[in-house]
Amino acid sequence: MTKKSAKKNYFFNVSYQVLTLITPLIAAPYLARVLQPDGVGRISFAESIVSYFSLVAVMGIGIYGQREISYVQDSLEKRSEVFWNTKMMGFCTSGLVIIIYLVFTLSQKENASIYLILTLNLIANFFDITWFFQGMEDFAKTVTRNAIFKVIQVVCVFSFVKRKEDILIYVLNMGLTVALGNISLWAYLPRYITWIPLSKLRPFKDFKVMWSLFIPTIAMQIYTVLDKTMIGIITDNSYENGYYEQALKISKMLLSLVTALGTVMVPRIGYLFNKGYKEDIKRYMYRGYKFVWFLGIPLCFGVIMSSANFVPWFLGAGYDKVIPLLQILSLLILAIGINNVTGIQYLIPTKKQNIFTMTVIIGAVTNFCLNMVLIYFFKSIGAAIASVTAESVIAVVQLIIVRRELSPVQVLKEGIHYFIAGIIMVFVLIPITKFLTPSIFHSIVIALSGAIVYLGILLLEKDEFLISNIKMIWNKLLKR
């Protein structure tokens, strides 16, 4: 089978991430004003509860399936066997969870309608086969189909969500478009797999492996979703959840640009690992760290400098607390970016998931303990500090553990001159931000000024990573 281009796959993945970045930027200001902070908070809390059911439904199957498909992507029979074994396991777990969840919704008195509609999230999991195409390194299919439904999703928001009372319509739209997007991917399957007789299938044979991948996803949920649950329980204030949700959503949108490369590299590293190409893997890893520093530092510093100008016009009145939250959570771009390279791109495809599990559990315990104290005293601000601390702990611990294969010193060296360029950018932006008032135009001025300074410094330093990519893009344009 012809190998897919990692750069082309990254282009497809980033294109989708840019779309996911643009669409919320279009819809979020509208929804923030229509649903208000408490409406956003109600949805955020309900989705955090449903996420726990989704977690059990997928049970590490997505990570396992993507990795296993990457090992056998050259063989029609083997990848077909892996697909059906994995998906049958997924049907069993998702089906059982849907039944349990429906019983749960009947016991809910508050927000019962929201919980019932969110059953669509579990139905989306039932039909999800995104992991298969990722394992095949064929991102064009998933990206194109997801992009179409993402656009439909936004169009429906503006068409049908007009008042605060339309909160159920909004939840229905979000769940239905995701479910239909996942179902639509099945149309492509006949080109990639063949039917395997039931007598040859063993869907539970790798249950222990799936379980080992399930444990870190449980722990990861602790510090990605439990934050919202704990804010809701400890503060009993939907507004705090609304502020946190908006800040986290914006920071995660930017983070997706950094982690997009990870989605592309997991099957590539799995393929190289199965072939025994250790030096190639190491080369890809250092390239991955360099990419995180290159893109993550200006994004992180840029958000810190522009939040006070951006939030007031973007979200409207009543969201002032999002400014400090967003400044704190912007640090997740670097912390998660680094541990995404070490954990997701390296440890998982090279079958070191036990190490990955241990580090994630350490981060989860750190996050939970800090949440118990910090949310009580500082509410959503405390949750933000706890999340950044937990992700930073994971990044450091993982680098220490893999130090014999991947040098932590080398990882830090990859980012030194990007950090210097970022600091210079901050000093240039300080006087600019002081004289600009909150508006779309002024936020664009801040962003462009920061980008010009940052890239200008890197060009003066003759940064190999930047220059090589500029040459690559230029050569492709000339060929056209």
C-alpha positions, 0 to 999 in steps of 0.5 A: 500500500502506498504510504500517505504523506505525513505533511499532506495528512497534517494539512488535512487535519490542520484544515479541519482544526482551523475550521473548528477554530473558525466556526466557534469564533463565529457562533460563540459570541452569538451563543454567549449572548443568547444562552447567557453564562448560566445557560452555557453553564447548565449545558457544560455541567450536563455534558461533563456528566454524559462524558463519564458514560461516553468514557465507559462506552469507548473504553480505550477502543479508539486508541487501541483500534487506531494503533492496531490498524496502523500496524497492519494497514498494508494487509486487507485481511488483517486490518479487516479482522482488527476492524471487526474485532474492535468494532464488535467490542465497541458495539457491546460496550456502547450498547450497554452504556446507552441502556444504563444511561437511559435509566439514569435520565429517568431519575433526573429531575433537573435538566432531565430534557437536556440529559435525554437529548445528550443520549445522541452523544452516546449514539455517536460513540456507537457508530464512531469509526474515525479511529479506523481511518486515522490508523490507515493514515487517511485523514481526508475522509474524516476531515471532509465529512466532519467539516461538512457537518460542522458547517451544518451545525453552525448554520442550524445554530443561527437558524434555530437558536434565537432565545435563551429558551432554545437551549434544547434545540441547541443541544439537539443540534450539537448531538445530532450533527455529530452522530450523523457525521459518524454514521456517514463514514460507514459509506467508505468502509467497503473500499477498505475492508472485507467481511470476516466470518464470525467464526474467525472473530475474537472481539474480546481477545485483546480485552486486557490491552484495551483495559490498559488503554482505558485506565489512562483515559479514565485518569485523563477525564479526571482533569479534563471533565471533572473540573466542570463537575467539581465547579458545579458541585462545590460552587453550586453556581452555573455562572462559574461553569459558564465562565470556565467553559468559555475560557476552556473552549477558546484555549482548547481551540488554539491547542487543537492547532498544536495537537493536530500533528499528534493525530497524524503522527500516531499511526505513522509512529506505530507503522515505523515501530512495527518495522523496527525503525527506531532512529526514524521514530526519534527523528520524528519525535524531536521534530514534534517537540520543535513544532510544539515550541514553534507554534505553541509559544506565540499562541500562548503568549499571544492569548495572555497579551490579547485576552483583555482586548478580545473577550469583551467584544467577543463574548459581550457583557458579563464575561469579564471573569473569562479574561484571567481564566483564559490567560491561565488556561493558555498555558495548557497549549504548551503543557498539553502540547509537550505531553501529547508528543511524549505520551500520545505520539510516542508511548502509546504507539510504541506499546508503552501504555503502562508508563503513559497510564502511570503518568496520567494517574499522577496528573489526575491525582494532582488535579483532583487534590488541587481542585478540592482546595483551589475551587473552594477558595478561588472557584473557576480560577482555582480549577484553571490553576489546577488543570495547568499544574496537572498537565505540567506535572505530566509533561515533566514526569514523562520526559524524565521517564523517557530520558534514555530514549529522548533527551529532555535537554534536547527537548528544551534546546529545541524551544530556547530560541522560540521562547526568546522570540516569544518574550521579545514579542510580549515586550513589543505588544505591552505598549500596543495593548495599553493604547487599544480598546476592545474591538475586532479591528484592534484584536486583529492589530494585536494578533498581526503585530505579534505574528510579524514580530515573532516570525521576524525574529525567527527569520533573523535567527535563520530558524531552520524549521521555519525557513524549510517550511517556507521553502517547501510551500514556495516550491509547491506554489511554483510547481502549480 
